[in-house]
Amino acid sequence: MLEKFQMKMTSFNEDRMIRVYLPENYINQTTRYPVLYMHDGQNVFNDDDAIGGHSLQLEEFLSENEIKLIVVAIDQNSEERMNEYCPWKNGQYSKRIVGRIDPTGGKGKQYIDFIVNELKPFIDKKYRTLKDQNSMAGISLGGLISTYAACVYPNIFQNVAVLSSAFFRNQEEIEKLLEEADLSQLKKFYIDCGTNEAKTDKLISKEFVNSNHAIYEIFRKKDIRVKFNLFADAEHHYLYFRQRIPEIFEYFCTKDE
């Protein structure tokens, strides 16, 4: 079951569409559920609403597998996506990959603060949530901002999954923040990348892998429970992203040894 509503984002002075997946028979039960927050909301649940026509098809996956979880997806503002999903202005590492300094970025803190200080309290009040069991997941720049959230709010988001993350936009800053952050409350972190993210541009694809692997190494050295998957020939496209959904949920649902 999907519900949709508009919510005011105070920092950006605009309304944003929020999409909420509720488990089957939610309305007939009293059970409380953990919550997963996701970005690029139009592309999360089904192809009909997806930008570009392809989504993660998460509604079908969750229903078919009877996963007891509430998923909250925040729609993107296509004109502001780069600004909102990048905590900092794009830096020199980004220039190496895209060939120029892109002055966008820098609104990520306000975006995550909206989720934590405005959206989450609303969700916890409106729905039967387990308030202290929250996760976050994102793709590409959504992976960058999810990693940032894990650093600044590790007491809130215990499990984080990032797919084909565009860390390179803020590579220097996110590495520094990860090195300095206390991530001891983080339970699990999932990270993956394809070897052919940029399709015909082999250099960018290689840099993409190197960028993601560098982030993985920081988690590994800090002794955080982390899983890194490298998918041969996978491209930067939802047709590839959706194939990884089962493995992510399997990893999160596996009990600690």
C-alpha positions in Angstrom: 0.0 0.0 0.0 1.4 3.4 -1.0 0.4 6.7 0.4 1.5 10.1 -1.0 1.4 13.6 0.5 3.1 17.0 0.2 5.3 18.3 3.0 6.8 21.7 3.6 10.6 21.8 3.6 11.3 24.8 5.8 14.9 25.3 4.8 14.1 25.4 1.0 10.7 27.0 1.4 8.9 24.6 -0.8 6.6 21.6 -0.7 7.9 18.2 -1.6 6.1 14.9 -2.4 6.6 12.2 0.1 5.8 8.6 -0.8 5.2 6.0 2.0 5.0 2.2 1.6 3.1 0.4 4.3 3.2 -3.4 4.7 0.3 -5.6 3.8 -2.5 -5.5 6.3 -1.0 -2.5 8.0 -4.4 -1.0 8.7 -5.7 -4.2 10.3 -2.8 -4.6 12.8 -1.2 -2.9 15.7 2.4 -3.9 14.9 5.1 -1.3 14.8 7.7 -1.3 12.0 11.3 -0.2 11.3 11.6 2.6 8.7 13.8 2.9 5.7 14.3 6.4 4.3 15.2 6.8 0.6 15.9 9.6 -1.9 14.9 10.1 -5.5 11.4 9.1 -4.5 9.9 9.1 -7.9 12.2 6.2 -8.9 11.7 4.0 -5.8 8.4 2.1 -6.0 7.2 1.6 -9.6 8.0 2.4 -13.2 4.8 4.4 -13.8 6.1 7.3 -11.7 9.8 7.0 -12.5 11.8 9.6 -14.1 13.1 8.0 -17.3 10.5 5.2 -17.0 12.6 2.8 -14.8 12.5 2.4 -11.1 13.7 0.0 -8.4 10.3 -1.6 -8.4 10.5 -1.7 -4.6 6.7 -1.9 -4.0 6.5 -5.2 -5.9 9.6 -6.6 -4.2 8.5 -5.7 -0.7 5.0 -7.1 -1.2 6.1 -10.3 -2.9 8.6 -11.0 -0.1 6.3 -9.9 2.7 9.0 -7.7 4.2 7.7 -6.0 7.4 9.0 -2.5 6.8 7.8 1.1 6.2 9.6 2.8 3.4 9.6 6.6 3.2 10.8 8.0 -0.2 11.4 11.8 -0.7 10.9 13.0 -4.2 13.8 14.8 -5.9 13.7 18.3 -7.1 15.3 17.7 -10.5 16.7 21.3 -10.7 18.1 21.2 -7.2 19.2 17.5 -6.9 22.9 18.2 -7.2 22.7 20.9 -4.6 20.6 18.9 -2.1 22.4 15.6 -2.4 25.9 17.2 -2.2 26.8 18.4 1.3 29.7 20.5 -0.1 30.5 22.3 -3.3 32.0 20.1 -5.9 35.8 19.9 -5.5 39.0 19.1 -7.3 38.5 15.3 -7.3 35.3 15.9 -9.2 37.1 18.1 -11.7 39.4 15.2 -12.5 36.5 13.1 -13.6 34.1 15.6 -15.2 36.8 17.8 -16.6 35.7 21.1 -14.9 34.8 22.6 -11.6 31.1 22.5 -11.1 30.0 25.1 -8.6 26.9 23.2 -7.5 26.4 21.5 -4.2 26.4 22.6 -0.6 22.7 22.1 0.5 23.0 18.6 1.8 23.1 19.5 5.4 19.7 21.4 5.1 18.3 18.4 3.2 19.3 15.8 5.9 18.2 18.1 8.7 14.8 18.3 7.1 14.6 14.5 7.1 15.7 14.2 10.8 14.0 17.2 12.3 10.8 17.6 10.3 10.0 14.5 8.3 11.0 11.8 10.8 9.0 13.2 13.7 6.0 13.5 11.4 6.3 9.9 10.2 6.8 8.6 13.7 3.6 10.4 14.8 1.5 9.5 11.7 2.5 5.8 11.4 3.2 2.9 13.8 7.0 3.1 13.6 9.8 1.7 15.8 11.3 5.1 16.4 14.8 3.9 17.1 15.0 1.5 14.1 15.8 3.6 11.1 17.8 2.9 7.9 18.7 4.9 4.8 19.5 4.0 1.2 20.4 6.0 -1.9 21.7 5.7 -5.4 24.4 7.8 -7.1 24.3 11.2 -5.4 21.7 9.6 -3.1 24.5 7.3 -1.9 26.7 10.3 -1.1 24.1 12.1 0.9 23.2 8.8 2.7 26.8 8.4 3.7 26.8 11.9 5.0 23.7 11.2 7.1 25.4 8.1 8.6 28.3 10.4 9.7 26.2 13.2 11.2 23.4 11.2 12.6 24.8 7.7 13.4 22.5 7.5 16.4 19.5 7.6 14.1 20.4 5.6 10.9 21.8 2.3 12.0 21.9 0.6 8.6 22.8 2.4 5.4 23.0 1.1 1.8 24.5 3.0 -1.1 24.4 1.9 -4.7 26.8 3.2 -7.4 27.5 6.3 -5.3 28.8 9.5 -6.9 31.2 10.1 -4.0 33.6 11.8 -6.4 31.5 15.0 -6.3 32.6 15.5 -2.7 35.4 12.9 -2.4 37.8 14.9 -0.4 35.2 16.1 2.1 33.3 12.9 2.6 36.5 10.9 3.2 37.6 13.5 5.8 34.2 13.4 7.5 34.3 9.6 7.6 37.7 9.5 9.1 36.7 11.9 11.9 33.1 10.6 12.6 32.2 8.3 15.4 30.5 5.5 13.6 30.4 3.1 16.5 26.5 3.1 16.6 26.3 2.2 12.9 25.3 -1.5 12.6 25.8 -2.2 8.9 26.9 -0.4 5.8 26.4 -1.7 2.3 28.2 -0.3 -0.7 28.4 -1.4 -4.3 29.5 -0.3 -7.8 29.5 -1.5 -11.4 32.7 -1.8 -13.4 31.0 -0.1 -16.4 29.3 2.8 -14.7 30.1 5.3 -17.5 29.6 2.8 -20.4 32.0 3.8 -23.2 34.2 6.0 -21.0 36.5 3.4 -19.4 38.6 6.1 -17.6 35.5 7.5 -15.7 34.3 4.0 -15.0 37.7 3.1 -13.4 37.7 6.3 -11.4 34.1 5.5 -10.2 35.3 2.2 -8.9 38.4 3.7 -7.2 36.2 6.4 -5.6 33.8 3.8 -4.1 36.6 1.5 -3.0 38.3 4.3 -1.1 35.1 4.8 0.9 34.9 1.1 1.6 38.4 1.0 2.9 37.7 3.7 5.4 34.8 1.7 6.8 36.9 -1.4 6.8 39.8 0.2 8.7 37.4 1.6 11.3 36.1 -1.9 11.9 32.6 -1.1 10.9 30.6 -4.0 9.5 30.6 -3.2 5.8 30.0 -5.1 2.6 31.3 -4.1 -0.7 30.1 -5.6 -4.0 31.6 -4.9 -7.4 29.4 -5.9 -10.3 31.1 -6.8 -13.5 29.8 -4.8 -16.5 27.0 -3.1 -14.5 26.1 0.3 -15.8 24.8 3.4 -14.1 21.1 2.7 -14.7 18.1 1.5 -12.8 17.9 -1.7 -14.9 21.1 -2.6 -13.0 20.3 -1.0 -9.7 17.1 -2.9 -9.2 18.9 -6.2 -9.6 20.9 -5.5 -6.4 17.8 -5.0 -4.2 17.4 -8.6 -3.0 21.1 -8.8 -1.9 20.8 -5.5 0.1 17.8 -6.7 2.1 19.4 -10.1 2.7 22.5 -8.4 4.1 20.4 -6.2 6.4 18.2 -9.0 7.6 21.0 -11.4 8.3 21.5 -11.6 12.1 25.0 -10.7 13.4 27.1 -13.7 14.2 
